[in-house]
Amino acid sequence: MSTGWRWFFGIVFGLALLALIAFGGPSRQAYYEAKGQIQQQTEITQERIDLAVQMATASVDLALVQAGNLPSQQAQADLIKQDIEEIGNRLTAAAQARGDLAVQRLDESIEQFNTTLQRVEEASQEATDPAVKTTLDRIYGALEATKEQIVQFFENQ
């Protein structure tokens, strides 16, 4: 009788193993579904990157217009304009890139934001004309808000 139980459990175990292999293992359909979900998530992420770049570019363009209102004799006005244009160039590069390269380009634009913000703040502190100071403060506010939105984008990823 002892060998009968062994045979019985052996057969049950074998059938369970075959059932697990046939029905419980990964299938091609599950693989393709997962692949599709990853592709969809990648597309959504790329759409979010493109949206963030568009928003930041619009804000930077507005800051550049405001920088155009600065008197040209202002010593740092040209440097600020160049810095803002460089932010725009880096955002354009991020818009043209895809995936991790786009994120890297956005990271570089954040570094340029920091440099520009520091320069605008210094110029604002040195400004004696209230109109120039107000314009610089507006530029600073617009650039800071844009930078924070990009940073929030990265944190929500």
C-alpha positions in Angstrom: 0.0 0.0 0.0 2.9 2.3 0.7 4.0 2.2 -3.0 0.4 3.0 -4.1 0.4 6.3 -2.2 3.7 7.1 -3.7 2.4 6.5 -7.2 -0.8 8.5 -6.4 1.2 11.5 -5.1 3.7 11.2 -8.0 0.9 11.3 -10.5 -0.9 14.2 -8.8 2.4 16.2 -8.5 3.2 15.5 -12.2 -0.3 16.7 -13.3 0.0 19.8 -11.1 3.4 20.5 -12.6 2.0 20.1 -16.1 -1.0 22.4 -15.3 1.4 25.0 -13.9 3.5 24.9 -17.0 0.6 25.0 -19.4 -1.6 27.6 -17.7 0.4 29.4 -15.0 3.6 30.3 -16.9 4.3 33.5 -18.7 2.8 33.6 -22.2 3.5 35.6 -25.3 0.3 37.5 -24.8 1.4 38.7 -21.4 4.8 39.7 -22.8 3.2 41.7 -25.6 0.7 43.4 -23.2 3.6 44.4 -20.9 5.6 45.6 -23.9 2.6 47.7 -25.1 2.2 49.2 -21.6 5.9 50.2 -21.5 5.6 51.7 -24.9 2.5 53.6 -23.8 4.2 54.9 -20.7 7.2 56.0 -22.7 4.9 57.9 -25.1 3.1 59.6 -22.2 6.4 60.5 -20.6 7.6 62.0 -23.9 4.4 63.9 -24.2 4.9 65.3 -20.8 8.5 66.3 -21.6 7.3 68.0 -24.8 4.6 69.8 -22.9 7.0 71.0 -20.2 9.4 72.2 -22.9 6.6 74.1 -24.7 5.5 75.8 -21.5 9.1 76.7 -20.5 9.9 78.0 -24.0 6.8 80.3 -23.9 7.8 81.7 -20.5 11.4 82.2 -21.6 10.3 84.0 -24.7 8.2 86.3 -22.6 11.3 86.9 -20.3 13.3 87.7 -23.4 10.8 90.3 -24.5 10.9 91.9 -21.1 14.7 91.8 -21.2 14.4 93.7 -24.5 12.8 96.5 -22.5 16.0 97.0 -20.5 18.1 100.0 -21.4 21.0 98.9 -23.5 23.4 101.0 -21.4 22.6 98.7 -18.5 25.9 96.8 -18.1 24.4 93.4 -17.5 21.4 93.7 -19.9 23.2 92.2 -22.8 24.5 89.3 -20.7 21.0 88.6 -19.3 19.6 88.6 -22.9 22.3 86.2 -24.0 21.6 83.9 -21.0 17.9 83.9 -21.7 18.6 83.1 -25.3 20.8 80.2 -24.2 18.0 78.9 -22.0 15.8 79.0 -25.1 18.5 77.1 -27.1 18.8 74.4 -24.5 15.0 74.1 -24.3 14.9 73.7 -28.1 17.6 71.0 -27.9 15.5 69.2 -25.2 12.4 69.4 -27.5 14.3 67.8 -30.3 15.8 65.0 -28.1 13.9 61.9 -27.0 13.9 59.8 -23.8 16.8 60.1 -21.4 18.6 62.6 -23.7 15.6 65.0 -23.4 15.7 64.7 -19.7 19.5 65.4 -19.7 18.9 68.5 -21.9 16.2 69.7 -19.5 18.7 69.2 -16.7 21.2 71.4 -18.6 18.5 74.1 -19.1 17.9 74.1 -15.3 21.6 74.8 -14.7 21.4 77.7 -17.2 18.2 78.9 -15.4 20.3 79.0 -12.1 23.1 81.0 -13.8 20.7 83.4 -15.4 18.7 83.9 -12.2 21.8 84.7 -10.3 22.8 87.3 -12.9 19.4 88.8 -12.9 19.3 89.1 -9.2 22.7 90.8 -9.1 21.7 93.2 -11.8 18.5 94.0 -9.9 20.4 94.7 -6.7 22.8 97.0 -8.6 20.0 98.8 -10.5 19.4 102.4 -9.5 16.5 103.1 -11.8 13.2 101.9 -10.4 11.8 100.9 -13.8 14.9 98.8 -14.6 14.7 97.2 -11.2 11.0 96.4 -11.7 11.7 94.9 -15.1 14.5 92.8 -13.7 12.3 91.6 -10.9 9.6 90.6 -13.4 12.2 88.7 -15.4 13.5 87.0 -12.3 9.9 86.0 -11.2 9.1 84.6 -14.6 12.3 82.6 -14.9 12.1 81.3 -11.3 8.5 80.1 -11.8 9.4 78.3 -15.0 12.4 76.7 -13.4 10.2 75.5 -10.5 7.6 74.0 -12.9 10.4 72.0 -14.7 11.7 70.9 -11.3 8.2 69.8 -10.3 7.9 67.9 -13.6 11.0 65.9 -12.7 9.8 65.2 -9.2 6.5 63.9 -10.5 8.1 61.6 -13.0 
